[in-house]
Structures are given as C-alpha cells and as structure tokens.
Amino acid sequence: MKKNRLKDRLLDVIIIVLLVVGVSLILYPLLSNYISSLNQSKTISNYLDIVNKDDDLNDELLKEAQTYNEKLYEDNRNITNADANDEYDDLLKFSNTDIMSIITIPKIDLVLPVYHGTSEGVLQRGIGHIEGSSLPIGGENTHTVLMGHRGLPSSKLFTSLDKLAKGDIIYLKTANLDLVYEVDDVKVVEPDALSSLKIYDDKDYLTLITCTPYGINTHRLLIGANRKQLNDAELNAAKKDNPKKISKNVQRKNLITLMVVIIIILLLLLITFFFYNKNIKYHRKKGKKQIQ
C-alpha cells in the first residue's frame, strides 16, 4: 500500500511539473511579446514627444544628415562594404533617446524604433540601420537599408515581413519628417548577395532585410520600396496610421491575446484536475472494495 501511495505521489509531482513547464512554454513568448510591445510603445511615444518640441534642432540634425547622405552618394560605394564613419553615431541623435527613426507598416501592425547600426544588442530590441546606407531622411540619390530579426521569443520584430507585397505602404518618421514608401520589389537572395546593394541615381529608395525561411535562416528576404508622394486624400488616410495609435493598438492586441490564452489554459487546467481527481477517487474506491 505504501509503495502504491508513493508511486501515486511521484506521479502527481511529475504531472504538475509537466503542466508547469508546458504552461510556461506557451505563455513565455506571449508575455515577452507583450512586455516588449509595452516598452517599445513607451520608447516611441518618448521619441515623438522629443522631436515635436524643437523644430530648430530638427532642422539642424536633418541638414547634417543630408550632408552625410550626399557624401555617401559621391563616394559611390556598395552599401555593405562602406567603411565605418566616426561621425555616424552622432547623426540624427536627440538627447534622452537613442532612436534614429520609427518604422510603421500598417498591414502587419508593425511600429518599431530604428537604431544606429546592426549590432546584436540593437537587433534584440528593434530595427537596425545599416551603416553605409543613406540615413532615413529621404531625398534623391538615397538608399536607406534597415535590418531586423524574425522569430525572437521576446519580440516579433520583422517576423511578419514576408506578408508584404507590391503596393503595400511603409512609413518612416525621422525627426519632424514623415516619409512614405510603396513596396515595388519582394525577393529572396543568398546572404552574400547583400554586397550588391548600392545607392541608385535619382532614386529615393528603402530596403528592409530579414532572414528567411522562418526558423531556418539560410537566405535573406529583401523588401524594396520607392518613395511615394501622397495626394490630399492619401495624406488624410495616412494620419490614421500614426505610430502612436498603431503602437497602442499592437500593445492592446498583445494584451488581449495573452489574457485569452491565460483564460483558456486555466479552464483546461480546471477540467484536467476535475477529471484527474475524479479518476483518483474512482480507483481508490475500487481498491477499497477489492480489499474488503
């Protein structure tokens, strides 16, 4: 009898441990993603408040960035082969934030901060701007290249980038500039093909890069977009896609998803424990009858 009780208790412990591990594996990415969207929303809101305070500083930083972009074009180098530039980290640099720009893609509910460079630290918390590509301020003879991870357990980042198609809209908010790009090219290339990226004559272009296929990451997905000038109706529609609004919506959706999953898990656990206890009671009664 004692051996049977010990086995039953051991089985109970194993089941509880497995349930805790299973629930943790399900909730961890959802909880991490919600916390990430919460932090990103605060970071983006802070950036927008800062850039809206001082138009003179905006103009000064944008002028410096334009000079930098013009020099890049004159040097006529491939983007990913460009040498490091000492002044790069100080360009488009506001006090109290390290954000360079904000990227918004309404189709996939994406609003993310853009940072200088593509170090792993940067790519873990947002989107990186490839040094050697044009700074994200638009203008002729510019090519801005942004890179982001897919499938991080802590944040979605560029996970849904493969859903974009020709004609989709991408917004960049840099200082007090609002830039609009329309996707005109979607392709998958070998990693070494990135060395062919360059600044195109008379073009205002944007390229987004992430790894593909999802979870395998042997190739690179490139989303190319050309600068688009909006008419009045399109401008009014674009106001609905402002970063703060979409960021709040993403945060709300992530919270709702998390809460729904938690409720479903709790219901499943209650049902499981109910039938488990019922089964234990049944076997105990059966065991007593056999002893009698």
Sequence and secondary structure as in RCSB ss.txt:
>XXXX:A:sequence
MKKNRLKDRLLDVIIIVLLVVGVSLILYPLLSNYISSLNQSKTISNYLDIVNKDDDLNDELLKEAQTYNEKLYED
NRNITNADANDEYDDLLKFSNTDIMSIITIPKIDLVLPVYHGTSEGVLQRGIGHIEGSSLPIGGENTHTVLMGHR
GLPSSKLFTSLDKLAKGDIIYLKTANLDLVYEVDDVKVVEPDALSSLKIYDDKDYLTLITCTPYGINTHRLLIGA
NRKQLNDAELNAAKKDNPKKISKNVQRKNLITLMVVIIIILLLLLITFFFYNKNIKYHRKKGKKQIQ
>XXXX:A:secstr
 HHHHHHHHHHHHHHHHHHHHHHHHHHHHHHHHHHHHHHHHHHHHHHHHHHTT HHHHHHHHHHHHHHHHHHHHH
T  GGG    TTGGGTT  TT  EEEEEEEGGGTEEEEEEEB  HHHHTTSEEE TTS  SS  TTEEEEEE  E
EETTEEETTTGGG  TT EEEEEETTEEEEEEEEEEEEE GGGGGG    TT EEEEEEEEESTTT  EEEEEEE
EE    HHHHHHHHTT HHHHHHHHHHHHHHHHHHHHHHHHHHHHHHHHHHHHHHHHHHHHHHHHH 
